[in-house]
Amino acid sequence: MTDDITLRVRHGLGTNYRTMALDPAQTARVAVDRIASNFGIAHPEEYTVYIPPRDEKTKGLGVWMEGYQTLSSQNLRSQDVIELKKFPQQLNLCLSDGTDQWAANFVPSHTDSYHVIKFDWSDPLLELLPTADRLFKLRKGEHYTFQVMSSQSGRQSVQWLNANLSLEEQDVPVDSFVVVVPVSSLNKRNAESQLNPTVDGFLQKMSIKEGKSTALKKRYCVMSDNFLFYYKQQSGSPSGVVPLEYYNVLRNDEGGRCGFTLEYAKGSGMLAKSPTYVMTAENAREREAWVAAIRRICYSGAGKNVFGVSLVKLLSRKDQKLDVPVLVKDAIHYLDKPEIHTLEGIFRISGSASLIAKYKQDYDTGKDVDLSSCPAPHVVSGLLKMYLRELPEPLLTFDFFQPFLATLEDPANGLQQMKEMISQLPLPNYNLIKLLLPFLHVISQHADVNLMPATNLATVFGPNLLRDRGDNMLAMVQATPAINAVTQTLIEKQEILLSSAPIKPKEEWAEALYDYKATSEQELSFKKGDVIKILTKLESGWLHGELKGAKGMVPQTYVQLGANPPPETVAWGSAKAPSARKSIKPTGLALGARQTMSVPSAPAPTPTSNSTPSAAQSAASSMAQAAQAAQAARVMGPPPMLGGGGVGRGQGRGRGNPPPLNPRGGTARGRGGMPPGGAGGAAAGAPPTAPRTGPRSSGGAISPGLGNGAANGGENGSLSLESLAAQIAQLRESLSEERAAREALAAEVESLRAQLG
């Protein structure tokens, strides 16, 4: 057994270390788990151990350990430093002289100032400076910053990067080049060349360095990208450049002036001695414009904003140790109290806009916010709503917008579809949903007092959880009822949707109203009174059902949906009901479109031998049969209709079988064969369907496909007096034709008898 070794462990930006005793025989994977637990880091599987160079004399760039390697393999000594970093990616790193010509003529293979290294893309770029110094021998006393250079349409595109942010957060493509640029090279830029000034105007400027200050002078200042340029005039080269990403900004009201101070942030760059700048604006409004713009990119502000940042980017920052944003955790912790559960109009009544704005600014600047001192719950609820509203992508994501709405079209399987989509959300989104929905459910349970049932909460939160891409307001207004309905279901059924247990699907059964004999292998035969399990609703009025282990297509007009299941039915989830489901893929379904889901397998007998099919095989077979049935339904057309007394006039002549509702029957004369009594009769109380030509039949046999008869059936199973009179007239006509046919037949018989003599 080896003795533990005491190491200094670092995670994230800064020079703070924790001393930990680790077993040298441990692998890097085990060490990562221990370190992550000590630092309170979520998802340690994303990290590995990095060993930086021990001192400035050490050659090389440090070591990225593999998970199987032991600490002892790296010859670590007591008090050596190791760092916890995410698994690295390849990085193309270059050194530029800062001129436009360098970027235009850059070819990686033609310069010594180019290296390919490994780097943690979730690290701030400041972490790259020591490595760049080792590779390029950077000048002492110089500030350096970063650009990204990529090829677009055959041309080099260059963009400034913020050294306080990671490559990941700045969406830098993996195959691009990160360029190290000396800040002093920007002193040659003319004021006219600043194409995208964020703020500009005249300021009074004073510099302080090593206790010595310059006189207060009026300068024309331009803030562009991450820099503050100051000029003696509004043209020509700048007198100086302030790299704002290495500075902090502070308001300064000394002497009643509307001023602000730019202080160099120690540890942010390579210079220990940098000047402090004292700037004065003409009025408070101008001062606030400068301060707000600088704060977004300065050392203390960049990468601290919470509002308007995607969940994935926010929670990938090194200073984020929770699975959900701190703001959301703080707000729900504040609001999740009995006295607030019953507060009337919670989430509906607005809070103080100025207080909400103050808390928003505090969170966006990285301050430690204590919401417990907030005197108004409506302010905290408003802050939470604002955070969700300003997410660049809704909590349930753009990709799942249409699929979530489509669940409303399939009540039998919609809940299961929702559950599967929630489980497929990005992990940060899933963790936030898992925290938010149970809390909203608790609020809804006190609706008799707070007047906020799930319907009202859905109205408030629906647009923040679910919305489509783009800014089509008309489409959003039209989709609002569906969005609210989905959100209401999420709140009311949150316990089922967030549990690990499978949802028991809503089984549907139908009772046969009449006997039916299958006319093809795809159809199912049944007797009146049989109870059929409905597996899928197909097109053109067909159902896909199961009866006594046999599966096939069922004409919907022959059965009554909503029947009770037979007593021997095996419950879902038991050992006799194996199932398999496939994932829902986020697609651009049209509003209201139905998604194809996997069909649960039929109840199967208890396995008794190795030949029993597996659950996956059973489910796959069931899905295949359903797909075949759906295809057959599309080919065969509508199922037969049951009607009484109608006559379809067309090609072919044949007698119809007597339907149960009309023993007298009628004559079927239709292309493709007619249902009993012809295509035009009342369909056993069902509304008529549009005629469709099907396969040609020899007469009265029932065949899918309708002839060209007139449909006289009433709507919703009722017949008007006019339609009833029309049917009576058709019956009379049919009887007359039948009587004439009998008389003609009798005449022919008499004629034959006479001839036979």
N, C-alpha and C positions, 0 to 999 in steps of 0.2 A: 504494500500500500504506500503510495507516494504522498509526501507532505504537500499541503495546499500552498499555492503561490499567491502573494498579494499583488494585485494589479490595480492600476488606475483605469477606470472605465468611463468612457465619454459617449454621450448620445446627443445629437443635435448641435446647433451652433453655439459657440462660446468656449470658454476654457474651464468650465465647471466639470469636475471629475468626481466620481464616487469610488471609494476604495472597496474592493471585493476580494475575498479569498476564494480562489478557484483551484480545482484539482487539475494538474497538468495532464493527467491521463484522460481527461474528458475530451470528447470531440467538440468541434466548433458548434455542432447542432445542439448539443446538451448545454454548452456554455451560453448560447443565444437564449435558450429558454429560461435559464436562471437570471441572466441579465435583464431580459424583458420583464420578468416578474418583479425584479427589484426596482425597475424604472416605471412600472405600471404601463407597459407598452402593449397595445392590442396587436393581434396577428403576428406573433413572432416568426411564423413560417416565412414571412416576407424578408427576413433579415439574415445577415451573415456577419462574421467578425472580420474587421479590417485592422491591420497592424500598420500604423504610420511609420515613416522613418524615425529612428530613435533620436537623431540630432542632425544638425545642419551638415555635419561631415559625412553622414551615412549616405552612400550612393543608392540610387534606386528610388522608386516611387511608393514604396509600401507594398504590403501583401494582402490580397483578398483570399481568405481561407475557404476551402471547400468544406462542406458539412461533415465529411468523414475524417478530416484531418484532426489530430489531437493538438492541444495547446503546446505540449512538449516538443512537437515537431518543429516549432518556430523558435526554439531556444530563447524563450521569454525569461526575463529576469525580474526580480522583485521590483515593484514600482514602475515597471514598464507600462506604457499606455496602449490600450486596445480600444477600438471604437465599434459601436453597433451601427451598421449601415444596411440599407436595402441592397439587394443583389444588384451589381453594377451592370451597366450597358456600355457598349463601345462609344467613344467620343473622339471626333476629329478636332484637334486643338491646334490653332495657328497663332502666330504673332504678327501683327500689322504695324506699319509705321504711321497709320492714321490717314494716309493720303487716299484720294479717290483713285489715283493711278494704280495703287497697290491692289485694290479690289478688282479693278478692270483687268489687270494682267496676272491675277493669281492662278497658278497651276500647282497643285499639291506636290507633284513629283519634281518640281523645279526649284524648290526652296528647302533650306535647312530648318526653317522656322515652322515646322509642321510635324506633329506627332499623333499617333493613335493610342489612346489610353483607355483605362476602365474608370468609370465614374458613377456614383450614385445620383441618378437623375432627380431624386427627391431632395437632394442637398441644395442649399442656396449657393449661387455661383461664387460667393465669397470663399467657400470651402475649396474652390479651384485655384485660388491665388498662390498658396504655397507650392502646389504642384507646378504651376506655370513658372514660378520663380526658379524652381530647380531645373526645369527644362530649358528656359530661355534666358536665364541670368538677367532678370529684370533690373532696371536701374533703381538704385536706392534714392529715396526722396521723391519718387514719382508715383502719382496715382494712376491706376490702370482700371479700365472698365471693359465691357464685353459687347460684342456684336454677334449676330448670327447671319451667316451667309449661305444662301441656298440658290439653286439654279431653277429658274422659272422661264419656260419657253425659250431655252437656250441662252438666257441672260442672267447675270449674277444679280441677286436681290439681297440687299443688306438692311438689317434692322437692328436697332439698339436693344440690348437686354438690360434688365435691372439686376444688379449684383445681389440684391437682397432676396430675390425669388429663385426658385428652382427652374431647371429646364423643363421639368414636367408641368409646372404651373403656367409656364409661358408658352406651352404648346410648341416646343422646338422639335422639328422632325429629326428622327434618329440619324438620317443620312446627311444632315447638313454639317456645316463647319462653324465651330465656335471660335471667334477671333478675339484675342487679347489686344486692346488698343490703349496707348498712352493718352491720358487726358490732355496733356500739354499740346498735343497735335491739333486740338480744337481751337487753339488761340488764333489760328489763321482764318477762321471762318468769319465772313462778313455778316453784318446784321441782315442784309437783304437776302442772304442765303438760308435764313431760318424759315423754312417753308411752312412749318406747322407750329407756330408759337401757341403755347397753352395760355400764358398770360404775358402781357408786356405793358410797359409804361415807365415813367420816371420815378425813381426812389432815391432817397438820401442814403448813402452808403458809407460805412466806416469799418475798417479792418483792425483786428486786435491779434497780435502774435507775440508770444513770449513777453507779455506785459506791456508791449508797446502798441500804440494805436495811431491810426492815420486820421487826418482831418475828415470831418463829415463833408462829403461831396455829392453833388447831384449827378446821377448816372442813369443812362437809358438801359433798362434791364429787359431781357427776353428770356422766358422759361420755355425751353424746347426739349422734348424727350426727357432725359434725366438730368439736364444741366441748366444752370442759371448763367447766362452770358451778360456781362455788363460792359457798356460802351461809353466813351466820352461824348460821342455824337450818335445820331441815329443811322450812321453809315460807317463804313470802314471796318477794320478788324477789332475784335473785342480787347478790352484792357485785361480781362481775366475771365476764367471759367470756374464755376463752383460745381463739383460733382455731387449733386444733392443726395444721391443714394448712400453717401458716406456721412451725411449730416442729419441732425435733428433740428426741428423747427419749434421755437417757443415764442409766444406772444410777449411783447415788452411794452408796457404802458408807462415806463419811467418818464417823468417830466411831463406827463399828459400827452405824450406823443403816441401816434398810432403806429407802433413799431413792432418788429419781430426780429428774433435772433437766430442765426444759423450756427450751431455748435457742432464741431467735429465729434463723431461718435467713436469713442475709444474702442479699439478692437475690431472696427469695421473694415479697415484697410491696412495699408502697409506703412503709412506715415504716422509717427507718434506726435509730431508737431505740425499742426495745421492751423491756419488762422480761423478766428471766429469773426463772423460778419454780423454787424448791427445795421438793420435796414429800417427805414421809416417811410410809410406811405402818407399820402396827402390827407386821407380820411379813413375812418373805420371800415367803410365798405370795401375800399381797395385793399386794405390790409387783410381782411377776411378772405378776399379772393386769392391773394398770394398764399396765405397760410393753408387754405383748403387744398390748393393745387399741389403745394410742396409736400404736404403731409401724406398724400397718396403714394408718393414714390420715395420718401426719405427713409433713413435707416430704421426709425422707430415706427413708421407707418406702413411701409410696403410689406405686403404679405401678412398684414394684421387684419385687413378688412374681412368681415364676415358676411355682410349683406351683398347679394348679387354674385356670390361665388358658388360654383357648383359644389355639391356635396363631396364628390370624389376628390376634387382638388383641395377643398378645405380640410378634409380629414386625412389627407396624405401628408400634410405639413408635419414637420418633426415636433413642433410644440403641441400638437393635438394628441392627447392621450386617451380620449374617450371615443366610443363608437358613434356618438351623436354630437352635433355642435353644442358647445357649452351654453350658448344662449337658449337653445331649446330645453336643455336639461334644467337650467336655472328657472326658466319661465314656468315649466310644468311643475317643478318642485314648489314654486310660489303659489300656483293656482290650485294645486291638488290638495285642498284642505276643505273640511266639511262646511266651514262658514262661507267659502267661496263657491262650493258646489251649488249652494242654494241662492246665490246672488242673482237677482232678477236681471235678465238681459246680458249675462256674461257672454262675450264674443259678439254680441249684437250692438250694445251701446259703446260709442267711441270714447276713448280716453283723451287726455290732454295731448294735443299735437306737439307742443313744445317739449313736454316731458319725454314723449316717445322719441322725438328727434335727439334729445340729449342722450338717452340710453343707447340709441343706435350709434351715435358718434363715439361713445365710450367703448362699445364693443368693437367698432371698426378701427379704433386706434390701439387696441390691445390692452386696454385697462382692465384691472380686476374689478368687475362690477358686482355690487351686492344689491340684488333686487329686494331683499327682505326689508330694506328701508323705504321701499316705494309705498306711499300712502294710498294709492288707488289701484285696485285690481284691474280696472278697465284699461289702465295704461299698459300693464304687463300683457294682458290678452291682446291689445292692439299691437304691441311689439312682436308677439309671436305671429300674428296674422301678417304683419308687414314682412317678416323674415320669409315666411312661406311664399308670399306673393312675389317677392323679388328674386326668388330662385331662378336662374337662367333656364332651367328645365324643371317642369312640375315633378312633384314627388313620385308620381306613378309613371313618369317618363313619356316622351312623345311617342315612342314606338308602340306603347301599349294603349294609346288613346282609343283607337278604333276597336281593338279586341275587347277592351273593357265595356264599351258601349254595346258591342255585339252580344254580350252575355245576357242582355235584357230580352233578346229574341229567342233565348233557349232556357226557359225557366227550369226545366228538368235538370240541366247540367251546368247552368250558369254559375252557381256557387262553387262548384269544383273548378270551373275555368278560372274564376277569380283567385281561388286559392293557389292554383298552379302559377298564374302570372305573378302574384305577390312573391312566391318563392323564387322566381326568376329575376326579380329586381336586383340592381347592383346592391352590394352589401350595405353601403351607407344608407341608401334609400330604404332598404328592408328594415334596418335597425331603427330608423326614425319612424317608419310606419308602425313598427311593433311597440314603440313608446307612445305615439300619438293616439292611435285608435282606441286602446283601452281607456285612456284618459277622457276622450270625447264621449265614450260610452257611459262612463260614470256621470259626466255632466248631464247626459240625456236622461238618466234615471231619476233626476230631480226636476223633471220638466213641469211637474205640477206646481213648483215653487219658482224656479228660475225662468220658466216659460221658454225653455230652449230644448224641445224634443229633437230627435234625430233629424227630422225634416228641416227644422230651422238651422241646425248645425251644418247640414248638408248644403244648404243655400249659402252659408258663410264660407265654408271650407272647400266646396266642390271645385270652383275655378282654380284654387291654389293647388289642389291635388291632381287635377286632370284637365288638360287642355291640349289642343292640337298645335302643330307648328303654324307659323305665320300669324298675321294680324287681321285675319278676316273676321271682323266683328259680327257681321250678319250670320256667318256660319256658327260662331260661338253662341250667339243668342239662340239660334235654332237648336243647337245641341244642349243648351242649358238644362232643360227638363231631364234629358237622359243622363247628363253629368250628375245632377242632383240625386237622381234615382240610384245610380251606382254608389255615390258617396253615402247615401242613407243606408244602403245594404252593407257597406264596409263598416259603418259604425254599429249597426244593429247586430251584425253577425261576426263581429271581430274575434270573438272567442273561438269560433269554429274556423275562421279563415287563418288565424295565426297559430292554431294548434298543430301538432305533428300528426295527429290522428287523421286518417282519410275520411272524407265526407261521404256519408251514406247517400248515394244518388237517389233522386226521387223516381221510384219505379212507377211505370204507367202500365195499366192493364185495361183490356177491352173485352167485353162480352159479345159473342157472336149472336147477331139477330136472326140470321138465316143460315142454312146449309150452304157450303161453297165447295166445289170440286175444282182442284187445281187444273189448269189447262197447259201448264208448262212446268219444267223442273224448278224454275225460280219461285213458283207460287206455293202457298201453303193451303192444304185442304182442312176443313173444319166443319163441325156440326153446330147447329143452333144450340146456344147455351154454353158452349165451350168458353173458357176464360183464357185469353191469349196475352202473353207478356209482350208489350210493345218495346222493341229495341231502338228503332229509329223511325222518324217520320221522313219519308222519301218525297220525291217530286210527283206531281200529277195525281195526287190523291191516293197514293199507295203508302202502306206502312210496312216496315220490316219487323216481323214478329216471331215468337217462339211458342210452340205448343208441344208438350210432351217430348221435349228434346229435339224436335224437328224445327227448322227455321226456314222462313221464306216470306214472300210478299203477300200482303193481306189487303184486299180492297177496302178502303176506309168506309165506304157506304154500307158494307155488310156487318159492321161492328159498332158498338157503342162504347166510347172511351169513358174512363172514370170508374171502371169496375173494381171491386175488391179482389185482392189476390187470393188464389186458392190457399187453403190452410196448410198444404204441404210445402209451400214456398220456402226456400232456404234464405235466411237473412243475409244481407250484404255484409262482408267482412268476416264471415265464418270460414272455417277450414274448407267448407264445401263450395265456396264461391271465390275461386282465385280470380285475379284481375290484373290487367296491365293498362297503363295509361301512357300516352305520349305527350311530350311537352307542347305547349302552345307557342308557336313562333310569332313574334310581333310582326305583323304585316300591315300594309296599307289597305285594310278592308274598308269598303264603303260603309257609311253610317247605316246601321240596321242589318248589315250582311250577317249571315249565319256562318259560324266557324265549324269546321269538321273536327269533332272530338273523337277520341277512342271510345269504343263501345265496351262496357264491362262484359266479361264472359258470362255465359249462362251458368246456373248452378250445376255443379258437377258432382258425381258420386264420390264418396270417400275413396282415396287411392288404395288399391289392393295389390298392385303389382308394379314393377318397374316400367311397364308399358303405358302407364297412365300419363297423358300429356301434361306438361308443366303449365303453370299459370300463364307464362308468357306465350306458350304455344296456343293455349285455349283462347287467350285474348286476341292473338294475331289471326287465328282462324275465324273468330267472330267478326273482327274488323273486315277481313277479306270477304266474308259472306255478305256483310252489310254493303260493302262497295259494289259487289256483283249485283246485289238486289237493286241498288240505286241506279246502276247502269241499265239493268233490265227495265226498270221503271221508265227511264228516259226513252228507251227504244220502243217499249210496248204502248206508251201513251196512257191515258186515264183508265182507271179500272171500270168495270161494268157498273151501271146504275140500275137500281130497282125502281120501276115505275109501273103505273097502271094505265092501260087504255090508249097510250099514244101510238101513232103510226109514223114510221120513218119512211119517207118515199125516196127510193133511189134504185140502184141496180140490185138485182138478185131478189128472189122471193122465197120466203120460208116462214113456217109457223113458229111463233115465239113460245117458249115454255111458260106455263102459268106461274106468275110471280105470287109470293105469299100474300101480298096485299090485294091481288086482283085475280081470283081464281078463273075468271073468264078468259083472261089473256088477250091476245090480239095478234095481228099479223105483222111480222117484222120484214120490212123491205129496205134494208139499208146497206150501203157499202161497208164492208168490214164486219158484217154481222151485227145484230142488234141485241140489246139486253131484253129480258122478258117484257113484252108489251111495247117494244119500240123505244126509240131514244127520246121521244118527246114527252113521256109521262112524268108524273111526280116521282122523285127518287127517294121513296121511303122517308119522306119528310125532309130530305136534304135539298139544298138549292141546286139548280141545274148547272151543268158544266158546259163549257164551250165545245162544240163539235170538233173532233179531230179524226182524221182518216187513219184507220189501222189496217191490219192484214185482212185480205178478203176471206170471207167465210161462206159456207155453203147454205146458210139459212138461219135457222132458229137457235143454233148453238151459241152460248154466251162466249163472247170474245172481246178482249180488250180493244178499245178503239170504238168510236161512235160513228153512226151514219149521218146523213144529212137531214134528219127529221127535225121538226120544230119543237123547241123546248117550251113546255107549258107549265112546268112545275112552279110552285110558289116559293117565295123567299122564306128562309128560316123555318121550313117545315109546315107552313100554313098555306091554304089554297083560298084565293078569292072566289067570289061567286062567278065572275067572268071566266076564270080559268077552269072552274068546275063545270060550267056550262059547255065550255069548249071541249073538255074531256068527254062529257056525255055525248056531245055531237060526234066526236071521233069514235066513241064506242058504237053508236048507232050506225055510223058509216061502216065500221069494221064488221058489225053483225050483218048489215045488208050485203056487203061483199061476200061474207061467209055463206049467207043464205043463197046468194046467187050462184056461188061455186057449188054448193050442195045440189041445187036444182039442176045445174048443168051436168053434174056428175050423174044424177039420177036419170037425166034424159039420155046420157050416153049409155048407161046400163040398160035402159029400156030398148034403146036402139040395137044393142048387141044381142039382147034376148030375142028380139024380133028376127034378126038375121040368122040366129041359130035355130029359130023356128020351132 
